[in-house]
Amino acid sequence: MELYSKFDQNIKMLKERLAIEKSFDIVGREWTVANKKAYLVFIDGFAKDQIMLFIMERLADLKQEDISVDVIKNLLQNQIAYIEVDTFDTFEPMETAVLSGGLALFIEGQRKGILIDVREYPVRGPQEPDLEKVTRGSRDGLVETIIFNTALIRRRIRDPKLIFELKNVGSQSRTDVAIGYIDNLIDHKLLEQLKEELDKIDVNALVMAEKTLEELLIKKKWYNPLPQVRFTERPDVVAAHLLEGHIAIIVDTSPSVMLLPVTLFHFTQHAEDYYQNPMVGTYLRWVRFLAMFSSLIITPLWLLLIYNKGILPSYLAFIGPKETGHIPIFIQFIILEFGLDFLRLSSIHTPSTLSTSLGIIGGLILSELAVKVGWFIPETILYMAVAGIGTFATPSIEFAMAIRIFRLFLLIMTGLFKNIGFFIGLVIISTIIATTKAFGNKSYLWPLFPFDGKSFSNMFFRKPIPEIKKNKK
């Protein structure tokens, strides 16, 4: 809707659209600029008071002859000494800008208004993310304010071809979503596809920020737990992916950045690998691979070996319990799987000062008492603990949860159908992984399928940086 030629009509419509007289934090201020009526509207708590005071003092001293010709242009070029200013001639962009924290100025007799970006969002400090800690490296992390996040990323990539395009998603929330990429490295066909998908989104609000956006962008089957985008709260990780030609999606109000397209192997890497010596980084990576594989297979495989204990060779005779206890071993594992999730959920809701006590109660006292009363045998607790440690060693929490779902499925198949159930379970899991596609219909198993020798080698070995650069040439 375009602005009216009459000032009073504009203010009446403005009050109807923004509920200035109903909502206490939407402030409207009527005053005079060079003998002309003027009206300011802004959100209390978003605007920088000192900047507003400076602008209002400057405008209050103007005389009619100072802005007698082309009022809006004159104000912008000569009178409003501020960098981020723009104009509007319809109510919609003004409304979005004000609700985002900007300031709108209406002048009598003008069918245009002025927008001044005086936003100052409440923000916490960029602390190191809890989920992605490193022993050596930067300690800053992304925050909930989009402009701070783009600054943290651009601080690491001073390339003029680094671009952040801004879009609004959500008919009610109008959430700012930035698409970050390096222009000469990105797949432009994939970029255009992403923009089209964002434009097609029809939703009231991004309630859970980037997670809601991911579910709207990525179409997949409900039974597939594998993540198809990677989330990170580290600006150095975002910078590294941008330099590899990935796209970063930054959603305002969230400290997590969504990276795409990604493959299965991107979820196995961690910043710690690159903050260590190449040999140490390679060792850590292999230990992580072993931990992740163990978290998937160790409990179903041990259960399978127990069912086939009679045919095991002598050097594997130690496998299996001497006493099975009162509860079948398969049921013990199922109970322990849920018990592990009980502890995890409890730790999320437990204050940090009490988390140590929770760990002692859950990990030591309960397991010891459960063995004594005959609920569990020591071996089931041992192997479930190994599986749990492997899950926590997985860098991506989303990928770790996918492994946990696959483990539970494989465990149930093995417990119910023994040998054939174990192998059918492996086939089903392998089929799900093989048929999963990354964003843009890219291969989820690259560089394994299609095979790329150099990239595959770089994935499994932490190569020195000069060697990686040489291979890319």
Protein Blocks (a to p, Z undefined) as FASTA:
>chain_A
ZZdfblklmmmmmmmmnommlmmklccddddeehiacdddddehjacfklmmmmmmmmmm
pcfklmmgokllmmmmmmmgcfbdcddfbfklmmmmmmnopacdddehiabdcdddfbdc
ddddddddfklccfbdcfbdcdfbfklmmmmmmmmmccfkbccddddehjklopacdddd
dfklpcfklmmmmmmmmmmpccfbdfklmmmmmmmmpgcdfklmbdfbdcdfbfklmmmm
mmnopacdddehiabdcdddddfklmmgcfklmmpcfklmmmmmmmmmmmmmmmmmmmmm
mmmmmmmmmmpcfklmmgocfbgbjbdfklmmmmmmmmmmmmmmmmmmpcfklmmmmmmm
mmmmmmmmmmmnomacfklmmmmmmmmmmmmmpmblklmmmmmmmmmmmmmmmmmnommm
mmmmmmmmmmmmmmpccehhiafkbckbccdfklmmmmmpccdfklmmmmmZZ
